[in-house]
Amino acid sequence: MIFKINKYLSFAFLTAGLLSVELANGQTRDSLSLNTIISEVVQNHPMVKKAMEELSTSDARIGLAQSNHLPTVDFTSSYSRIGPVPTITIPDMGTFSFTPHDNYSAAVNFNQTIYDFGKTAKSVSLEKEGKELNRQSVEQVKQKLSQVVIGNYYSLVYLQEAIKIKNEQLITLNEHLQFVKKKQETGSATQYEILTTEVRISTIENQKTDLETARKVQLCQLNLLMGQPQSTSQQVKNDVVEPINNLQSDSLITKAMQNRDEMKLANEKAKLASLRYSLTGSQNNAVFNAFLSGGVRNGYTPYLYDPKANFVAGVGVRIPIFDGKRNKYNLIEAKSAIQVNDEETEIARRSIVNEVVEGEANVKAAHQKVAQGELQLKQATQAYSLAKVRFESGVITNLELLDGSTSVSESRLMLLKAKIDYTVNLYKLKSAIGDRLY
């Protein structure tokens, strides 16, 4: 009888062991890798496309600012009926009109700014800096989307592998239940052993249901990120990073200050605020311009109704004298914006320092948990091996042997979670120091 029990349970746990190897390898033919998902998301997500479109808008704004260097040309035409018209009567000569009743004209007008004391140049510089700010925003959007993908991806990895482990436990428990029922028929097992096994099966099934529900939620989020239909079934690879010893942390904060998008954006905003202040200060600069207009019109004496070619050409200057203090208050606002940006930069700097320190601490803590998890799994495996020996000797019951099997499965699950936590925290640290995740 003991030989049959041992043979039966050995087969069950051999099956679990083979599944464990498959779990460790993480190989699924149609599964998606993390890099594949991130690449697709950062190329096709609407947030990225929106940010890219804002770059096109920036190009249009730069062109609009540069257009102040170009002339404006337009065509005008008009017709008017005048009545009464001014006339003069000369005795013995008749009555003469100074203007015709019907007046018409057509002309092409040309206007060109000659010099505006740097106003246009500052506008162009401001819009170019705005484009650079938008370019940095694109990178930030991609980085943040990558962070979301990583969190979603490793949640799916954990849930997939946890479901596999629960399935292994259910296979073992169901086979064990059949075995106990056969023992009851011979009088060597009690109803309590059957009930205990059924309760364990029910508990594992509830846990599996919770895991499957959570996986559906995460899968929905993955499909939304990738723009796939919600009914699409996805599998992800078990791309868990192995722990790294001697993590270099001497210059993490310095590297973060150089690489983080938040600091780059803060620097671009500072330049933008300074340029806006300079442009505001030049709004009341004088503007010199030239104009030329040529066409045909009637109304020239003595043949009032005959059309004649005509032109007008000249230069002009516009010098603002008083603008109701508008420029003064605009300068105050622009200067205040510079100060606000300086404070936002300092806030970003402190937040980055906190993220780096927290990320480094979390990675080290997760590394220790992985080591502890490996130790616990080793202990559980050895305890199970010892339990099998004691079971074969008849010292313990089959329920106690099953406890050992459950302990091995739970230890594997804890180790898997520890490795995933380490991987996610490592990616968070990389993000905190400004390394690209895509």
Residue pairs with C-beta under 8 A, 6 or more apart in sequence:
1 188
2 391
2 392
2 394
5 179
5 391
5 398
6 388
6 391
6 392
8 175
8 179
9 176
9 179
9 388
9 398
9 401
9 405
12 171
12 172
12 175
12 176
13 172
13 405
15 168
15 171
15 172
16 168
16 171
16 172
16 405
16 409
19 164
19 167
19 168
20 168
20 412
22 164
23 161
23 164
23 165
23 238
23 412
23 416
24 238
25 238
26 161
26 237
26 238
26 239
26 240
27 237
28 235
28 237
30 235
31 235
31 236
31 237
32 234
32 235
32 236
32 237
33 236
33 237
33 239
34 149
34 150
34 153
34 236
34 237
34 239
37 149
37 153
37 222
37 225
37 226
37 236
38 145
38 146
38 149
38 150
38 437
38 438
39 438
40 226
41 48
41 145
41 146
41 149
41 225
41 226
42 48
42 142
42 145
42 146
42 438
44 226
44 227
45 145
45 225
45 227
47 141
47 145
48 138
48 141
48 142
48 145
51 134
51 137
51 138
51 141
52 138
54 134
54 137
55 131
55 134
55 135
55 138
57 134
58 127
58 130
58 131
58 134
59 131
61 127
61 130
61 131
62 124
62 127
62 128
62 131
64 127
65 120
65 123
65 124
65 126
65 127
66 120
66 124
68 113
68 116
68 119
68 120
68 123
69 113
69 120
71 110
71 111
71 112
72 110
72 111
72 112
73 108
73 109
73 110
73 111
74 108
74 109
75 106
75 107
75 108
75 109
76 105
76 106
76 107
76 109
76 295
77 104
77 105
77 106
77 107
78 103
78 104
78 105
79 102
79 103
79 104
80 102
80 103
80 104
81 101
81 102
81 103
82 99
82 100
82 101
82 103
83 101
85 97
85 98
85 99
85 100
85 101
86 97
86 98
86 99
87 95
87 96
87 97
87 98
88 95
88 96
88 98
89 95
89 96
90 96
97 304
98 301
99 299
99 304
100 298
100 299
100 304
100 305
102 298
102 305
103 297
103 298
103 299
104 297
104 298
104 307
105 295
105 296
105 297
105 298
106 295
106 296
106 297
107 293
107 294
107 295
107 296
107 297
107 310
108 293
108 294
108 295
109 291
109 292
109 293
110 291
110 292
110 293
111 289
111 290
111 291
112 289
112 290
112 291
113 120
113 287
113 288
113 289
114 288
114 289
114 290
114 315
115 287
115 288
116 285
116 286
116 287
116 288
117 282
117 285
117 286
117 287
118 282
118 285
119 279
119 282
119 283
119 285
119 287
122 275
122 278
122 279
122 282
123 279
125 275
126 272
126 275
126 276
126 279
129 268
129 271
129 272
129 275
130 272
132 268
133 265
133 268
133 269
133 272
136 261
136 264
136 265
136 268
137 265
139 261
139 264
140 261
140 262
140 265
142 438
143 261
143 431
143 436
143 437
143 438
145 225
145 438
146 431
146 436
146 437
146 438
147 427
147 428
147 431
147 437
148 225
149 225
150 424
150 427
150 437
151 424
152 218
152 221
152 222
152 225
153 222
153 236
153 239
154 420
154 423
154 424
155 214
155 218
156 215
156 218
156 219
156 222
156 234
156 236
157 236
157 237
157 238
157 239
157 240
157 420
158 416
158 417
158 420
159 211
159 212
159 214
159 215
159 218
160 215
160 235
160 236
160 238
161 238
161 416
162 211
162 413
162 416
163 208
163 211
163 212
163 215
165 409
165 412
165 413
165 416
166 204
166 207
166 208
166 211
167 208
168 409
169 204
169 405
169 406
169 409
170 201
170 204
170 205
170 208
172 402
172 405
173 197
173 200
173 201
173 204
173 402
174 201
176 197
176 398
176 402
177 194
177 197
177 198
177 201
179 398
180 189
180 193
180 194
180 197
180 398
181 189
181 194
183 189
183 193
184 190
184 191
184 193
184 194
193 397
193 398
193 399
196 399
197 399
197 402
200 402
200 406
219 233
219 234
220 230
222 228
222 234
222 236
223 229
223 230
223 232
223 234
224 230
228 234
239 423
240 416
240 419
240 420
240 423
241 419
241 422
241 423
241 426
243 367
243 370
243 371
243 419
243 422
244 367
244 426
247 360
247 363
247 364
247 367
249 360
252 356
252 360
252 429
252 432
252 433
253 352
253 353
253 356
253 357
255 433
255 434
256 263
256 352
256 353
256 355
256 356
256 432
256 433
256 434
257 263
257 349
257 352
258 434
259 433
259 434
259 435
260 348
260 352
260 432
260 433
260 434
261 434
262 348
262 351
262 352
263 345
263 348
263 349
263 352
266 341
266 344
266 345
266 348
267 345
269 341
269 344
269 345
270 338
270 341
270 342
270 345
273 334
273 337
273 338
273 341
274 338
276 334
276 337
277 331
277 334
277 335
277 337
277 338
280 327
280 330
280 331
280 334
281 327
281 331
283 320
283 327
283 330
284 320
284 323
284 327
286 317
286 318
286 319
286 320
287 317
287 318
288 315
288 316
288 317
289 315
289 316
289 317
289 318
290 313
290 314
290 315
290 316
291 312
291 313
291 314
291 315
291 316
292 311
292 312
292 313
293 311
293 312
293 313
294 309
294 310
294 311
294 312
295 309
295 310
295 311
296 307
296 308
296 309
296 310
297 307
297 308
297 310
298 304
298 305
298 306
298 307
298 308
300 306
300 308
352 432
355 428
355 432
356 429
356 432
356 433
358 432
359 425
359 428
359 429
359 431
359 432
359 433
360 429
362 425
362 428
362 429
363 422
363 425
363 426
363 429
365 425
366 418
366 421
366 422
366 425
366 426
367 422
369 418
369 421
369 422
370 415
370 418
370 419
370 422
372 418
373 411
373 414
373 415
373 417
373 418
373 419
374 415
376 411
376 414
376 415
377 408
377 411
377 412
377 414
377 415
379 411
380 404
380 407
380 408
380 410
380 411
381 408
381 411
383 404
383 407
384 401
384 404
384 405
384 407
384 408
387 396
387 400
387 401
387 403
387 404
388 401
388 404
390 396
391 397
391 398
391 400
391 401
427 437
430 437
431 437
